Amino acid sequence: MLRRTVTALVLLAIGLPAVIYGREFYFLLVGIILAGGAWEYARLYRAVQYEPNEIVTIGGVLVIATARFFFKEYAIMTLVIFALLAMTVHVFAYERGRDQAALDFSVTVTGLVYIGWLGSYLLDLRYAPNGVWWLMFILPLVWAGDAGAYSIGAVYGKHKMSPRLSPKKSWEGYIAGICMAIYVGALFAYAYSSLGPRPLSGLINPWQGAIIGFVISAITPLGDLGESMFKRQSGLKDSSNIFPGHGGFLDRIDSWIWGAAIGYFILQIFIL
């Protein structure tokens, strides 16, 4: 527990200034996180004899994130180019005798889309209008849902949510996570719109915050279950051990990716 707490404090000390300062500092942090996630993703599949192309996967994720940050009008074209590049690489692999090249291609492209494209919503959310505050509103909802689900599920969880993928997850924990995120959403919406500098005044109220908390916490556990699926198939407990007590990059961001994407579209459609 001590190691886990120390790691969390170190990550917070690095991440919070990056979120607040933004610009290249934040881009660099997100780029490292996504590249690390892409490396772990390829590692998971290589453990079960798939061969996603690591250069295309990791490089593509970085280039896609760069396009989304600096050259947004070329972002979709960048994704298409790397999908074509992946096809080219794996076609040649098949000609060299790799009979599973078509499946390898699917794994590579999924990594580009899942980690590169979806992961880049961490950038889009930060650079929406008032983005620093929206990011510090959406991500705490994800964390609140995780904390509520873990604390209640560990003690009172009786009904398994997904026995094959994540035996420790329970429906009791899932409901507790939703309730916690609803509360935190209402609280943060009130604080950001009514207290101090009121950065989101006129943009959100506690009822809206509660609804967003419900939506985020109801859907983002899918990201955690999805990463568990990757790990179960690979036979590995964690995506890596780069963060003591916390596992790897994917273990940290599996829910953040979906939270950022869902939060961004909620803001674009209903608020901004």
N, C-alpha and C positions, 0 to 999 in steps of 0.2 A: 504493500500500500504506500509506503514511504517513497519508494522508487517511482511509482505511478504518479504520486502527487508532485514530486520534484520535476519530473518530466513535463507534467501539465503546466507548471509555473514557468518553466523555461520556454515552452512553446507560446504561452500567453505573452511573455516578455518580448518575444520576437514578433509575434503576430499582431498584437494590438497596435504598436507604433506603425507597422506597415499598413494596416487598415486605415489609421488616422491620417498618416502622411500621404498615402496613395502614390500616384504617379509610378515611376520606374521601380521604386522600392517595393510597392505592392505587386506589380507585375512580375518582378524577379522572384518574389516569394511564391506566388501562385504558379509560376513556371517551374520552379524547383519541385513543388508539390505534385504537379501534374506529370512531370517527367519521371519523378520517383514512382508515382502510381503506375505509369506505363511500363516501367522496368519491372515492377512487381507483377503486373498483369501478365507480361510475357513469361516471367519466371514461373508463375502458377501453371500455365499451360504447358511449358516445356517439361514440367515435372511429370506429366502424363503423356509424353511423347508427341505432343503437337509441336509445330515449329513456326510460330508467328515470327515474322521478320522483325528483329529488335530495332534495327536501324530505321526502318520505315515506321514502326509503331512509335518509338520514343521521339525520333526526329519529327514525324508527322504531328504528334501531339504538341510539340514545342512550336512548330511553324504555324499550326492552326491557332494556337493561343496567341501567338505574335500577330497574326493577321486580325484576329478579333480585337486586339488591343490597339494596334497602330494603323491597320489598313482594313477597316471593317467592310468596305465595299468589295474587297477581294476574298472575304472569308469563305463563302460558299465555293468559289472557284478553287480555293486552296484545298478544301476537303475533297472535292472531285478529283483534283490532280493527284492527291495522295492515294485515293482509292484506285485510280488507274495505275499508279506506280506499284501499289501492292499487287494488283492483278498481274502486271508484267513480271514482277519478281517471282511470284509463285508459279506462273506459267513456265518460266525457265527452270524453276525447281522441279516441276513435274517432268520436264524433258530430261533432267539429270537423274531421274529415277525416284523422285519423292512421290509415291502413290497417293499420299494424303494431302497433296498440295492444295486441293480445293477447300478442304476443311481448314488448313493453315491460313488460306486467304480470308476465309470467313472470320477467323479469330483476329487476324490483323486489322481488318476493316472495323470489326466491332470495337476493338481498342481505340481506334481513331475517333469513332463516333462517341462512344461512351465516356472515355476519359478526355479526349481532345475537345470535341464539340460541346458535350454537356458540361464538362468541367470548366469550360470558358465562361459559363454563366456566372461563375464567381467574379470574373472581371466585369461582365456586363452589369451585374447588380451593383457593384461598387461605383460604376461610372454612370449610373442613372442619375437624374436630378436628385440632390440630397442623398446620394448613394452611400456615403459613409454611415449615415444614420439608418438607412434601410438595411444595409448589410448587418449592422449591429442590432437590428430588430429581428431579421429573419434567422440568422444563425443561432442566436440564443433560444429561439423557438425549437430548433432542431435539438440543441443540447438539453433543453428543458424536457422535451419528449423522451430523450434517451435516459436522462436522470430519473424521471418519474417511473418509466418502465422498469429500469434496473432495480431501483430501491423497493418498489412495491412488489414487483414480480419475484424478486429473490426471496421474499418473506411469505407472500400470500399466493404466489402463482401455482395454480393447480391444473389448469386446462392448457395443454400445450398448443401453441400457435402454429408451429411448424416443426414437428418432431424430427423429421429427417434432416432439415437444413440447420436448425438452431434449437436443440432440445431445451435450452434454458429459457427461451422466450415463451411467455404465456399470454393468454387473452386478458388476464387480470392486469398484467404489466402494461400491455398495449393500451387498455382503457385508462389506466393511471397516467400513462405518458400523454395521452390526449388531454386529460383533465389538467395536468400540469402545464401543458403548452397553452391551453385556453386561458388559464390564469395569468401566465407570464405575458401572453399576447395582450390581454386587456391592461395589465399593469404597465408594460412598456409603452403601449399606445398612449395611455394617460400621461405617463412621465414625459414622453417626447413631445406631446402636443400641449401640455398644460403647465409643466414645471420648468424653472430655470430659463434657458434661452429659447425653449419651445421650438426646436428645429423642424418639427413636423406639424406645427399648428395649422389647422384648417385642412390637413391632408388625411388624417386618420383619427378615429375616436375609439374608446375602449371596446365598443361593440364590434367594430370592424377588426380591431386587434384580436379579439377573441375568436372571430370567425377565421381569420388568417391562421391563428394558432391551431385551430381545429384542422384545417385543410392540410397544413404543413405536417403536423404530427400524425395525421391519419395516413399519409402517403409515404413519407420519407423512410419508415421502417422497411419498405420494399428495397431501398438501396442497401441496407444492412443484410437483408435476406439474399439479395442478389450476389453480394460479395461472398456471403457464406456458401452460396452455390459454387462460385469459382473455387473456393478453398476446399470444399467437400470433394469436388471432382478431382482436384489436384492431390488430395491427401495431406495437405499442409494445414497446420493449426492457425498460423498467421501469415499474412502476405509477405512479411519480413519481420525482423526484430530491430529495426533501426531506431525505434523509440522505446526505450526501456519501460516495460509495464504497459505499453500501449500497442505493441505490434508495429505495423508498417504504415506507409502512406495511405494505402487503400483502406486499411482498418480505421483510419481517422476520417477520411473524406467520403466514405461510401454514402452516408446520409447527407453530407453537405452538398454534394453534387446535385442531388434531386431537390434539396431545399432551396438552393440558389436558383435553379431553373424554374421551379414552381413559383417561388416568390417573385422572380423577375416578371413572369407572365401575369401574375395576379396584379402587380403594380401597373404594368403596361395597359392591361384591359380595364381595370376597375378604379385605379387611383390616380395615376399620373396623366 
